[in-house]
Amino acid sequence: MPDDSVLPNGGSELSSRGSAQPGAGPDSRPRVTRLAAYGVIVRDGRILLCRVSPGSQGEGLWTLPGGGLDFGEPPEAGVVREVEEETGLIAEIMGPAAIHSDAGVWVRPSGDVRYHHVRFVYPMRVTGGEECLEVDGSTDAFEWVVLERVRELPLGDLVPRVLEGLGRTGRGGAS
């Protein structure tokens, strides 16, 4: 599942992997907490990105492979599962996660929702598998993008943050 933070104020669509609390909050908007995990995989000066499929919130945006955690799923297991689902590649975690915690309002046709989105972003490297596109999923393409060209693509909000972090630390997965 892609990086969902694509609506105003960093919002996204409500996922079944989030937990809604109707009527919560001072303005009586429903509240949602969503946990997600993403992989940063850099190889030969290229970063692995996935494009959000038509019909999905954020259609056409490029993001990191990853997405929402299943109930009770550890972030470390979720990121490995998501990378494989979206790309066919087996990847391993190479270091601790950077944690991005954002709150705001998801603007929805059915009514606005307050959100708290916590995203675990892991440096990873490919250890196996075979590149294979996800069928009927929330992404319709993936690509190894030259780091210097990434900002030319339409991006979800998480990718620029990760690129900034890579620039400061040089950290990132490799394979």
N, C-alpha and C positions, 0 to 999 in steps of 0.2 A: 504494500500500500504506500502511496507516495507521501511526500511531505505535504500535509494538508493545510499549512498556513499560507493561504493564498487570497483571502478576502480582506477587506479593509480592517485595519488594526491588527493585521497578522492573523486573521480568523480563517476558519475552514468550515468544511461541511461536518455535520455531526456524524460520528462514526458509531457503529454498534460496539466498538471497542472502548467507547467513552462511557462515563456513568453520569446520567442526568439526575438532577435533584429538582423536581418541579417546585415552582413557587419560592425557591430559595433566593436570598439576596434582598437588599433593601428595595430594589425596583421591581421585584416579583418576576424577573426573568428566570427561566430555568438555568441551572448551572451545570456545567459538564467539566469533568476532569478526564483528560486523555493522556495516556502514557504511550510512547512510541520509541522505537530504536532504529538507528540508521547507521550505515557503514560508510566510512571514507576509505576508498581503495584507490591508491595512486600507483601507477606502474609506468615506467619509462616516460615520465613527464606528462602522463595523461591520467585524468580522474574518471572513474566510472560514474555515469549519470543515467537516470531513467526519465523518460518523458511520460507525463500524465496523459492517459488515454481519453479520447472523445467520450463525452457523457459523464466523466468524472469531474468533481470539483477541481479547478485548476487546470483544466484541459489545455494541453500544449506546453505547459511549463516543464522545465527540466529540474530534477531534484536528485537527491541521494537515494540509492536503493535502501529500502526500509519501510517501516510503517507501524501501525498500531499493534500493541501487545494483546495477546489473548488473555482472558481472565486468569490470573495466577501465574502467568508465564514470566520467567525472569528476563530482564532486558537482554542479557547475553545470549540466551537461547532464541529470543525473538529476532534479533538482528541477523543471526546465522540463517534462520528460517526464511526471513524476508529476502535476504540477498539471493538465496537459492531459488525462491519462488519467482522473483522478478528477472533473474539473469541466467539461471541454470548453474551458476558457479558456486563452488564450495569455498567458503572463506573462514579464516580464523581471526580472532581478536588479537591485536598486537599490543594493547595498552589500555589504560583506563579511559573511561568515557568522559567526554566533555558534556556537561548537562546544561541544556537550554530550557529555562522555565519562563513561560509567557502567559499573560492573562489579558483579556480584553473581551470584545463582543464579536461573535460571529453573526454577520448579517444574513438572515435566512428568509426566503419567501414565506415560510410558515411561521415566522416570528423569530426575533433576535434571541440569541442564547449567550449567556456569560460563559467564558471558558477559562480553564487553566490547563495549558498544554505543556507537558514535561517530556522533553526529547533527549534521549541518551544517544550520543554520537561517538561511535567507536572507530579507532584506526584499525584497519583490517588488511589482510593480504589473501590473495587467491591461493588455495592449496589443491584444487582439483575441480572436477565437474566439467561440463561442456556448455559453452554459451548457447542458450536456448531462450527464446522470447516467451514471456508469460502469455498464455492464451486466455482471452476474456477476463483479464484482470484490470487493475486500475492503472497499469502502465502499458504502453503500446510499442515502446522502443527503448533500447539502452545503447549507450555508445561510450567509447573511451575517448574523451575530449582532451585535446591539448590544453594544459593549464592556462596558457596565455590567451586562449580563445574562449574560455568558459563564459566570461562576462558578455560576450556577443550573443549569447542565447537568452531566451526568456526564462528567468529562473524563479523558483520558489524562494521564500525568504531565508531558508536555512543554508543554502549553498553559499551566498556571499559571506555569511558569518564563518563558515568553515574555511573558505578561501583566505579570509583575513587571518584566521588562526594558523593556517598552514604557513602563511607568509611570516608570521611572528616566530613560530616555533620550528618550522621545517618538519613538523610531525605529520605523519600520515601513513597509511598502510603502504605496503609495497609487495610486489610478488614477482 
